[in-house]
C-alpha cells in the first residue's frame, strides 16, 4: 500500500482511516478533483500577478512624486542640503543630501520594520519546525528586506505581499 499525507498534521503515513500522529479521521476528507486543482493554480497565479502590478505601480507613482518634490521650492527652514557636506566622497554626499531633505527611516517605518521582522521570525520558526522550505525562506526574507527599503508605504506593501507568499506558492504548486 502507498503512503498518504494527513491533511491536519501533513505527515506522510501508511494508508488508513485514522492518522497515527494526530488522530484525525481521514474518512471525512473528500478527494480533490482535477478541476479544483486548476482553479487553485489559476487563483494563485492571479494573486501573484496582482501583487506584482500593485508593487510596480506603487514604485512608479513614488518616482513621479520624487520628481515633483525635486522641482518644487524647498521649505528647509535655513538648512540647505548643500550645507557643510564634504565634496570628496560622493556616496556620503548623496546620503547627507537625503538626510537633510528629510529622507531616512520614519517612526512608522521603524514600527513596520519591527512588525514584519516579528512575523518573519514566526514564519522562520514554523517553517523550520514543519520542514516547509517556502515558509522558512519567506521568514528570512521578511526579516531581511526591511534593511534595504526605507519608504514606509513600500515597506508595508512588500511586507503584506511576502506574508501571503507561502499561500500563493501553495496554491500554485500543490
Protein Blocks (a to p, Z undefined) as FASTA:
>chain_A
ZZdddfklopacdddfbdfklopafklpccddfklmmmmmmmmmmmmmmmmmmmmmmmmm
mmmmmmmmmmpccdeeopafkgopafkbmklmmmmmmmmnopajdfklmmmmmmmmmmmm
mmmmmmmmnopaklmmmmmmmmmmmmmpmbfklmmmmmmmmmmmmmmmmmmmZZ
